[in-house]
Amino acid sequence: MLPGKAPRESRVEMTELVLPSDANPLGTIFGGRVMQWIDIAAGIAAARHARRPAVTASMDALTFHWPIRVGEVVVLEARVLAAFRTSMEIGVTVHSEAQSTGLRKLCTSAFLTFVALDEQGKPSQVPPIVPETKEEQEAFAEAHQRRALRLGAR
């Protein structure tokens, strides 16, 4: 068995600026662009945890809470919430930040499952997650519940 890792070891923070080419005619960001950034942040977190390549297996519970406008800064935070044998659940939050005030709003949240791959492209064992805080323990338990629902839906 591999030694466990804390969620903080996989933490990723990405910052993007919303440009006109990222937006629709209403001046808000395309949902697909947000999804792309979420996938990138989650992939970095997964690879950081596994210390090997990891690929997206699923994205679920993607929720848009608030629109993001042209000119706003987007801050994405990702971390591994739970690790199973070869897969990991990554939680990602997306906040908009007004450049003039620094005020941040939660705009999007998502849960993704990634699978680590070995040199032959086959699923590879990943280290377990060792939650350190009460918040991490709750996120860990909730990730296990979501996994049970995903497996039950198969």
Buried (B, 14 or more C-beta within 10 A) or exposed (E): EEEEBBBEBBBBEBEBEBEEEBBEEEEBBBBEBBBEBBBBBBBBBBBBBBEBBBBBBEBEEBEBEEBBBBBBBBBBBBBBBBBBEBBBBBBBBBBBBEEEEEEEBEBBBBBBBBBBBEEEEEBBBBBBBBBEEEEBEEBBEBBEEBBEEBEEEE
